[in-house]
């Protein structure tokens, strides 16, 4: 594995290589999450099998910054998140999270909200580890997902970040953190996305994402962004409107119709190698609605609301629905 700037690249899976029957060391070599137990974790195994089965083309990811940077934290509130989260059962912590969704069709909302950059709505879909209480010093949030910005080219893109609340740092000139584009993983409206995060023994995190519609797969290893609180207290599946760093204002949420988060599963354990417990949205999930402020007359209304939904395999997902202000 080669490492650079806080992340490392795995060997690229050879074309035609059979990942379904690959040994554990080969999966590690190629940056593939370890095979779940088909008997004890059938739904997670089904997700993993779909992830590594054809269509499948692996490439080394290439990254670029987005201009301007878009902070994905530290604010977790009713104003910028919509989705679901679960908390880990103490003393165990989450060491793995999975997710799936389809890239939504996005457009300008019919009514612009107050206190937002004009005519530039933006949304981020992601699965993340931690970050629930973004005000805690050194709390962090490892995230991977897709962005959907009506006035951006490309309109849809893949991205990742490992945000940390660095407010307690003695150094005051810490650079602003922004999301990082995975710029060689194209995403189009309607594409099915599979993504997730796996904590390693080293404390690093394996990030992986696949455009199931095209078969394109990317994975890499990221190192913690400095001193952080122990990772894995929560897992989130979120539709977000990010923050504009220059102004500190939240972008408006695009009109996105609805998004179904599927494969909402996370493993809690006392370490990355322990068998642990697979948790889903059946396990006391917390649903989060997003609100925006509007004028004439001044009011704050819900613009994105989540509802649990039953998937065909019997698992529970969450549907986030855009609500035009009335």
N, C-alpha and C positions, 0 to 999 in steps of 0.2 A: 504494500500500500504506500502511495506517495502522499505526503502531507504538505499543506501550504495555507497560510493565513487562517489558521483555526479550523480548517477542514481537511479531510483526506479523501483520496479517490481509491476505489477498489479496482481489482482486475475486471475487465469487461467480459461478460458471459459470452463464450463463443457461440456463433450461430448454430442452431440445431442442438445445443447441449441440453440433455434431459435433466432439468432441475427437479422434477417430481421425485426422482430416485437418487438424487445427489446426496453424498455423505455430508455430515455437519461441517467438516472442515472446508469442503468445496463451497457450501453456502456462505460461510464466513469469508472465504477468498473473494467471492463475487458480490458481496454486499447484499445478500438475500436474507431476510429474516428467517430464523430457524423454523423448521417444520413443526406445526402443532400436532398434538396427539389426536388422530382421527377419531378414536373411540371416546376419549374424554372431552374433547373440544370440537365436536363435529362442525359447528357453524364457523368457528375460526379456521378450521382446516379447509372448509369450502372456500372461504375468502382467500387463504394462502394458495390453494390450488388454482384458483382463477387468476391470482396475481402472477404466478410463474408459468402458466400454461400459454400456448399459442392463442392469439397472436402475441409474440414477444420478441422485441428487439432491444437489446441493451446498448447503451452508449455512455461514455464518460460525460457527465454533465458539464456544461459551460455556464458561467455565471456573469451577471452584469448588474450594476447598480441601477436603480430607477431614479429618475429626476423629475420632480423633487422627491426626496425620500419620504416614505409614508410610515409613521410610527404605528405599530400594532399594539402598543401599550403606553403607559401603564394603566390607563383607565379601564376598569371593568365596571360597567354600570348599565343602567337601563337606557342609556343614551347611545351606546355604541356596539353592544353585543345582542344577538338574538340566536337562540339555540338551546343546547342542553349541556349539563355537566354532571359528573358524578365524583364523589370524594372517596379517597382510598380508606379502607378499614385499618385503623391503627392496630399494631405498629407497622403493618405492611405498607408498601408504596407502589405506585404504578410503575411498571417497567416496560410496558408495551401498550400501544394504542393503534386502532385500525379505523378506517373510515372509507366511505364511498359516496359519490354524488355525481350529478350531471351538470355540466356548465350551463347556467341559465342564459336566456335571452334577456339582455338588459337595455333599458332606454331611459331617457330623462323623465323624472317624475313630473306629474301634471302641475304640482304646486311646489315651488322651492321653499324649503324650510328657512327659518331665521338662523343667523350666526354661522353661515357656511360659505365656503368659496363658491362664487356664483357659477352656475352652468357647468359644474364639473363633478357630478356624482361619482362615487367610487365604492366598490364593495370587495371584500376579501372573504373567501370561504376557506376554512381550515380545520384541522384537527390539531390539538395541542396538549402538551404536558405542563401542568402548573399554571401560574399566573392568575389564579382566581382572585386573590387579594393583592392587587398590583401595588399597593402602598407599602407593603412590608419591605424593609431594606434587604437587598440582595435576592429577593424573590425573582425567579426567572420564568420564561415561557418559551419552550421549544415548539415551533409551529411549522407545518408544511401545508400548502394548499394551492388554490388558484385565485387569480384576481379577475374582476369583471368591471371594466370602466368604459362606459359608452363613448366617451370622447378621447379615448387613448388608442394608440396603434402600437402593438396589436390590442384589440379590445379585450381579449382573453389571454391569460398567461399563467404559467406556473411560478411559484415563488417559495422561499423558505426564510426563516429567521429564528435566532435564539436570543430573544430580548431578555434584558436584565434591568431591574430597578437599581440604578447606580447612584441614587440620591445620597447615599451615605458615604460615597467615596470622598476622600480628602482632595483628590484632584478634581478641580471644577471645570476643566476644559475638555472633559470626555466628549468625543465626537458623538453627534446624534446618531442613533441607530436607525437604520432603514431596512425595509425588506430587500431581499436579494432575488433577482430574477433567475430562473433556470431557463436560459434563453434558447436552448436547443430542444425544448419539449413543447412543440406547438399545441395549442388548445383552441378548439372551435365550439361554437354554440351547439349544445346537445351532446358533446363528448362525455363519455363515462370516465370518471376519475377514481382510482384506487390509491390510497395513501396511508402512511402511518409512520410511527416512531418506535424505536426499540433501544432501551438503555443497555449499554454494554458494561462489562465488569470494570472497565477502566473509568467509568463515569461519563465517557463520551456517548453520543447518541447516533444511532443509525437512522438516517432519514431516507425514506423511499417513496416514490410516486410513479404511477403508471397511467398513461392514457390508454384505457382498455379499448377504446374505439379504434386506435391506430396500432396498438401493441407496443408503443414506445415506453421504455422503462428507464428510470434514472435512480441511482442511490449514491450516497456518500456518507462520510462520518464527520460529525461536528464536535468540537471541543467546547466545554463550558466557557461562557464569556466572562471569565474572571471568577471571583469568589461568589458562590451562590448558596442559597438555602438548599437542603437536601431535595432532590428532584422527585416528583411523583405523587404529590398530595392530591392532585385532581387531574381529570381529563375533560377536555371540552370539544364540542362539535359546534362551530359558530359561523354565522353570517355576520360580518362586521362592516361598519363604515369607519375607515381609519381616520387618523388625525393629520392635519396639515401642519408640519413642524414650524414653518415661519410664523404662522398666525396662532397656532395652538388650538384652532377651531377644528371641529369635526366636519368631514366632507358630508354632503347630502347622500342619502341612500338611493341608489338607482331603483327604478321600478323593475323588479326582477321576476314577478310572477310568483313562483314558489320553487323551493329547493328541498328535495328529499335526501336527508342524510341516512345512508344505509351502512350496514356492517359496523354498527356502533358498539365496539367491543374493546375492553382493556383488561390487562392482566395485572393483578396486585400480588406482590410476593415480598419476601424479606431479602431478595437479591435477584439479579438478572438470571442466575442459573437455577433458582429454586422453582419448583413446579407452580406454586401459587394458586390463585383463584381467578377464574375468568368472570369479569363483571360486565353488565350491560345496562341499558336504560331501565331495565326492570328493577335495578338496585337503587331505589330512592333517588332517582334523577331529579335535578333541579332545572326547571324550564325558565328561560330568560326571554322577556319581550323587550323590543327596542322602541324607544320613544323619540320623537322630534318635536321641536317647538315651531309653531306657525303663527302668522299674524292675521289680523282682520277676521274675527277678533283674536287677540293673543290667546293661544291655547297650546297645550302639549298633548299629543295623541300618540297612540301606538301605531307604528308603521311597519313593524315586522313581528309576527307572533308565531310561537312554536306550538306544535301539538304532537303528542306521541302518535306513532302510526305502526300498524302491524305489518311486517314484511311477510312475503310468501313462505319463507322458511320458518316462520314462527317467532322470529326475533323482533325486538322493538326498535324502531328508528324514530326519527323526528322530522316533521315537515315544518319548514319556515315559510310563511306566506306574507307577501308584501300587501299592505293595506293602504290604498290611496286615502289621504285625509279628506274628510267630508265636512 
